[in-house]
Structure formats: C-alpha cells, structure tokens
C-alpha cells in the first residue's frame, strides 16, 4: 500500500510540473533574447492621422504621419552597432541607417492601418536583434464638389498593413449639402430635395438620409458605421429633378480602435 502511495505522489508531482506553464508558471526566460545586443529605442508617438483632400475631382495635398525612432542608446557587448533598420509594414522597403551618422530613423506613413513595424540593430560581428511595435494610422478625407446634381465619392477602407488586419473600427461621415442663393433680384431659387446613400464595397446600402435644402440654406448628414469591411465604399448624393444644383462637402474619417497601437517610449532626461 505504501509503494502505491509513493507512486501516486510521484505521478502527481510530475503532472503538476508539466502543467506549471499552462497554469501561469514563469517560463518566459526561454523566449527572451540572450544575445549581445541591447536594443534600446525611444519614440514619442505611435499613432497619427493622415490628412488628404479632393476638390472637384482633383486630388489635393496629402499630409502623412511622420514618426521617429531613436536608436542612440542601443549597444552590443561584442562590438559596435553598425546598422539600424525600420520595416514599416506597408509594403515599402525597410529603411537602413548607420547610427554613427544619425541614430534616428524617421518614416512617413501615407496610408491607413495598424502597422506591426520591426525595429532592428546589427553589430560589426553580424549579430542582430529586433523588436516589433504596433503603429495606428487613421485617415481624414475632405471631399468637395461644386454645382452638382449628382455626386459620388469613393474611398478605400482597406488597411495597408501587410496582413490586412485589423479592419477599421469605424467610418465617420459628416456630409453637408449647400443650396447656394440663386434668385438675385428676380426672385428666389428652388428648393433642392436631396438623398444621401452610403454603400459598402458590395454595393449594399448601409445607410440613407434625405432632406429638403432651401435656397441659400445647407443641411448636414452625420453618420458612423462600425460594420466595416475592406474595399471601396461610396457616398452618393442625388438632387431630385427641378432642384437647384448644390455644393457638397464630405468629411470622412477612417479610424482604428484606440489602444491597438503600442504605448509610447519617450526618452526621459
């Protein structure tokens, strides 16, 4: 009986040891980097908003999101750091630099998404080490068209990161239709009956709105969709027959969930 008890105790001990990792035991040391490079990178921001515009079919200026990464404190126990690198995860080639010339790498994202960027350092013995940092880039579009009775705006909600994930958290729309005063000295202009329609890439109607815009007046439709799918979305605006031509101002934001980016790591003096 004592022999059976000892056997049971040994079996339970081995089983407990095998489950320690599953139950929260600390085995992180096996996955930690143990090489000679101490990769230290400072960065003040991990998110931003691209600003772009389209006016009467003409693409306006686009201001991307520039972020900077400071490798100056990175060292190697085997020698000198001779190369630093940033892979932006947007399909562009990685950026390489010699830290003896400039230890800061800056990059400007021109497309939206949550990017898993890779920051790397290599020493003169060929040793290398890298880390990943999540960067969130949203996009804001101002789209305008003048004197129109039929307006169609399209915008791409596809994230530009290489794995295509995550999808945008929301699309926020603020569309203003203005019916300019046209009567002059000879009487007022006509009212304009307007219909807004938001379509997803499958041309499925996601939302619609309608209203009557008086002469010299304006009306705004605000809408947020969280049922996002990748591809080209459309905002169609139609003025009913006998209405005046209108001016359209669409303000569209493609935004990803706050917190999908990593925390900042600023240099503290």
N, C-alpha and C positions, 0 to 999 in steps of 0.2 A: 504493500500500500504506500509506504514511504517512497519507494522508487517511482511509482506512478505520479505521486505528488511532485517530486523533483522534476520529472519530465514535463509535467504540466506547467510548472513555474518557468522552466527554461523556454518552453514554447511561447508562453505569454510574453516573456521578456523580449524574445526575438521579434514577435509580432508587433509589440509596442515600438521597438526601434525602427521597424520597417515603415510604420505609419507616421513617424515623427514629422517627416516633411509634409505629409498631407494634412496633418493637424496643426501646422504652423511652426514647426521646428525651423531653426535658422540654418539653412544650408546655402545662404546667399554667397558665401565665400567662394564656392565652386564656380560661380558665374562672374565673379569680379575680375577685372583686368589686373594682371600681376606683372606686366612688363615694365620697362624702364621709363616710359614716357608719362609725365604728369601733365595731362591735358587740362588747362585752365582757360576758359573762355568767358569773357564778360559781355553782356548785351543788355541794353536799356529797354528794349521793346521787343515783343513777339507778336504784334498784331498791327493792323492798319487798314485804311480804306482807300481804294483806288477811286479817283475822280475822273470821269470822262463825260463827253457831251457830243450830241449830234444835232445840227441845225439845218432844217430843210434838206435833209439827205446828205449833208456834208459832215464828215467826221471832224469833230473839234479836237482840241488838245486833250491828251490823257496824262494825268499825273499818277505815276505808280507809287508803290510803297517801298522806300529805301530803309533797310535795316543794316546795322553794322555789328561786327563781331570782333572782339579784341582778344588776340592770342598772346599778348606780350608776356604774360606770366607763365606760359607753358614751357616746360623744361624736360630734359632727358638725362637719366643717370649714366647713359652710355656715350653721350656727346652733345652736340648742338642740334637744335631744331633747325632744319634747313628748308622745310616746306610746310605750308599750311594750306588747307583746302576747304571749300564750301561747295556742296552739291545742293542746288536749290529745289530739287524735286519737281520742277516744272517742265522737264524735257530739255532744258538748256544744258550745255556742257558745264562740268564743275569748274569753279574758279580756283586757280592756284596762285600762291604768292610766296615770296621769300621774306620771312619775318625780319631778316636783318635790314631789309629796305623799308618795309611797312608791315607791322604786325596786326593791322586792322584790315579785314575784308568787308567791303560793303557790297550789297546787291539790291537791285530794284525789281520787285515783282510787279508785272504788268497784267496779270490775270488772277482771278479769284480762286480760293480753295483753302484747305488746311494742308499745309505742306510739311512733310517729315524731312527736314533738311539734315544733312550729315556734315559735321564739322570734324576735320581730321588734322593731325600733325604727324610729321615724319622726321626722324633724325638722320645724321650723317652715317649711321651704321645700318640704315634700311629698316629700322623699327618704326612701326606706325601704330596709332591709336585713334579711335574716332568715337564720337557721341552723336546722338540724334536729338533734335529739338523741334517741337511742333510749332509752326507759324500759322496764324489765322489771318487771311487776307479777304476782306469784304470788297464789294464794288458798288459805287453810286453812279447812276447814269441820269443825266438831264437831257431829255429829247424834246425838241421843239419843231413845230411845223406851222406855217402861216397861211391864212386864206385858203382853207381846205374844207371840203365837204365829206372827205373820206380819208381817214388817217390810219396807218397801220405801222406800229412799232414792233420790232422783234428784238429779243435779247437772249443770250445764251446762258443758261443756268448750269451748264456742265462744269464741274470743278476741274481745274487744270493740273492737279497733282497726279502723279504717275499711276496711283492705284485707283483714282476716281472716287475716293471716299475720304470723309463723309460727304453726303449731299448737303446742300444749303439748308439751313434751319428754317428760313422764311424768305419770302419775296414781299417787299413792302412797296405799295404803289400809291402815289398821290398825283392824280391826273386832273388838270384844270383846263376847262374849255372856256374861251373868251369869245363873246359875240361883239366885235367892235362896232361902235356907233357908225352908222352909215347914212342916216337920214339927212344930215346937213340942214339947209334952210328949207328944204322941200318936204319935210315930214320924216317920221321915224322909220327905221329899218324894221325888218321882220324878226319875229322870234325864231329861235332855232331849237327844234326838238332833237336831242342828242341821245345816242345809245352807246354805252361803253361795254365791251366784251373782253374778258381775259380768257385766252385759250392756252392749253398746255401743248407739248410737242406732238400729241396725238390728235390735235385739233378738237379736243374735248373742252366744252365750255365749263370753266371753273367758277366764274362769277360774271354777273352782268348788272348794269345800272342804267337808268335813263332819267332824263330831266329836260325841262324847257329853260333855255337860256335867253333872257330878254335882250333887246337891243341895248348895247353898252354895258351888259352885265357879264358875269362869269360864274361858273359853277364847278365845284371840285368833288371828285370821287376818291375817297380813301379806302384802300383795301389791303389786307395782309393775307397771304396764302402760306400755310405751313405744309401743304400737300405737295412738296416739291419733288420733281423728277428732272433728270438731266435732259438737255436738249434745248431747242429754240422755243421760247414762249412768245406770245403775241398779245398786244393790246390793240384792239380795233375800235375806232371811233367813227360812227356814222351820223351824218346830219340828214334828217328827213327832207324829202322833196319840198321845195318852196321856202326852205330855211336859208338864212344867210350863211356865207362861208365863215369859218371860225378860225381862231388861233388855238393851238394845242400846246400844252406844256406838261410832259410826263416826267415825273420824278420817281425813279425806280432804284431800290436798294436790294442787292442780293447779299444776304447776311448768313453767317455760320454761327453756331451756338457759342455763346460766351463760355470760356473755360476749356474749349477744345485746343487752345494754344497752351504752351508751357509757361510757367512763371518766368518773369524776368530775372536776370542775374547781373545787377549793376555792380560796377566797381565802387567800393567804398573807400574813401580816402581817410 
